Amino acid sequence: MNPVYRSRLLRHRVGIALSIAAMAVGLFFLAWILFTLLIKGFGALSFAMLTETTPAPGSEGGGLLNAIVGSLLMVGAATLVSTPIGILAGIYLAEYGEESWLAQITRFVTDIMLSAPSIVIGLFVYAIYVAHVKHFSGWAGALAISLIAVPVVVRTTDNMLKLVPASLREAAFALGAPRWKVAMMVRLRAVKAGVVTGVLLAVARISGETAPLLFTALNNQFFSANMNAPMANLPVVIYQFAMSPYDNWRSLAWGGALLITFSVLGLNILSRTLFRQKTPK
């Protein structure tokens, strides 16, 4: 065998072996985390956890009802805000902003927001909103996590619209359709499964954000649906209960972590299922 070929083959096999070893290490720790979460989380699941509010320090029992409702309200409000803004911005970037300086700035800012630490966004919302109204609120929390979701939806919509064949656009233009109708009724409809996937992935990402909510929504031990007041939410409750010295609080933290994990897993599975069913092979 040629010595040069033998040397290249050896380096190739070493590289493949190291890659497999790195993958195995990553999968081992991921399986370890998930196994621990399942064992401790399932032990904390109960009907009371879903129907009772968070307990006072030192008391027994209690649940996460107020935190679950608070998270649903804030994530729902953030989704209603971020989805139309993200989709419309993505349509502008793909359809109208090919050579525009505004589109280039928008893409640059979107990339920065995608990579920005979530705690920075929380501090930003605290400075521009919470510090002026002088109280924490569910609206501030929804605003903070919506700023995290918007760039995800924008980039997903922009990238999906670029996958539409140029011949499809040209055919629509040849039939006399205006540009806005081509963008909304032809291009967007052709990739609606991918856009929905991007929205679901954005929801999955913001569902477990803790740092922005510490500076905006904070927490509330009691049940409250008032979005203009401090509001309980699962990420912050999990953080506080996990650091507490009370056994029942730590047990509820494991149960809440399992709920968020299952929710995010379900959204990811749903988004990929929709994408596979709607996209032609």
Secondary structure, DSSP 4 states (H G I P E B T S, - for coil): --HHHHHHHHHHHHHHHHHHHHHHHHHHHHHHHHHHHHHHHHHH--HHHHHSPPPPTT------HHHHHHHHHHHHHHHHHHHHHHHHHHHIIIII-SS-HHHHHHHHHHHHHHHS-HHHHHHHHIIIIIHHHTS--HHHHHHHHHHHHHHHHHHHHHHHHTTS-HHHHHHHHHTT--HHHIIIIIIHHHTHHHHHHHHHHHHHHHTT--HHHHTTT---SS----TTS----HHHHHHHHHTSS-HHHHHHHHHHHHHHHHHHHHHHHHHHHHHHHHS--
